[in-house]
Amino acid sequence: MAKLALGEAVKRAYDVISSLDEAERPRAMQALRALLGETRVDELGKLDSQPPVRGLGGNVTLVKYLKSCDAHKPARRFLATCQWLQDRGAKSLALIDITTAVKDAQLGKFSNPSTFLRKNIQDGFIEGKSNAFFVTEDGRTALGTRDE
């Protein structure tokens, strides 16, 4: 019964969000997702029992995101940091973006970030060069994330 009531509430919220102008919709959807926690709202406003895309809209701190991705080893931590930044809206990344994010989160720096970039490129998890790269679908799969 509660799930049905929640579903109806989400549908009503989605109807209200749909009536907003395009500039306001993303923020409203982000707020709705944040309120629902582990429940995700798809484009039709229906409840989706799958977990949300990690870090969507910056709802998750880098520290929590790294823990959720089980990113204890440096190469995986590098990859997860890249994906976290992409989830927050970065289209193309540079090494300075990764090192700055880790520094800002007070996680300690990478010994040699270019080594971890190179390893992830070799594994097919990242494409590009040191001044412009992005996480591939294989990289997202390796982290356990997915696109909406």
ROBA-991029 format. One record per residue (C-alpha): residue in three letters; z, x, y. Coordinates in steps of 0.05 Angstrom, whole numbers, plus 5000, padded with zeros to 4 digits. Layout:
BEGIN
alaZXY...
# end
This chain:
BEGIN
met500050005000ala501850565049lys495350925032leu491450305049ala495150225115leu493950955131gly486550875114glu486050275160ala489650655216val484851235208lys478950765211arg481550445275ala482851135305tyr475751345286asp472950725319val476550905383ile474251625379ser467051395368ser467351025434leu469251665472asp463952085506glu461152675467ala465253185506glu471852865486arg470252695413pro471553395383arg478453455415ala480252755392met477952885321gln481853535321ala488053165343leu487052645289arg486253185236ala492453545261leu496452895255leu494152775185gly495853465160glu492853585091thr488552955094arg481653055122val477452545160asp470052555145glu464652335193leu465151615170gly472551585186lys474651515113leu480351895082asp478252495042ser483352764992gln480453464993pro484253975034pro481854105105val477454685124arg482455235137gly483355415210leu478854855236gly479454825311gly484955335312asn490254895281val492655475237thr495556135260leu492356765234val498656935195lys498756255159tyr491356295147leu491856985115lys497456735070ser493456115050cys487556565031asp492157044992ala489457605036his494158175019lys489058725009pro485759015072ala478458835054arg480358115039arg484858085101phe478858325142leu474357785112ala479557245122thr480557455195cys473057405206gln472856705176trp478956495217leu475356705281gln469056335259asp473255715245arg475755775317gly468555755343ala466156485343lys458756495325ser457857255319leu463357765311ala464358485330leu469458975303ile473458925367asp474258175356ile477558305288thr482058865311thr484158465372ala485857845331val490058255283lys493558615341asp494857965378ala498057675314gln502458295310leu500058445239gly498959195246lys492159495251phe486859655199ser486460395180asn478860385188pro475859695202ser468659945193thr470260125121phe472559405106leu466459125142arg461959575100lys465459365035asn464758625052ile457358725069gln456259075003asp459758494967gly455257995003phe461057665038ile458857875108glu451957965139gly450058365201lys452059015234ser458459265268asn456758945335ala454258265308phe456257995240phe458557345206val461657095141thr456556855090glu457256245044asp459256734988gly464756995033arg467356295047thr467156144973ala470956784957leu476356565007gly476555864980thr474055545044arg468155085052asp463954755105glu465154035124
# end
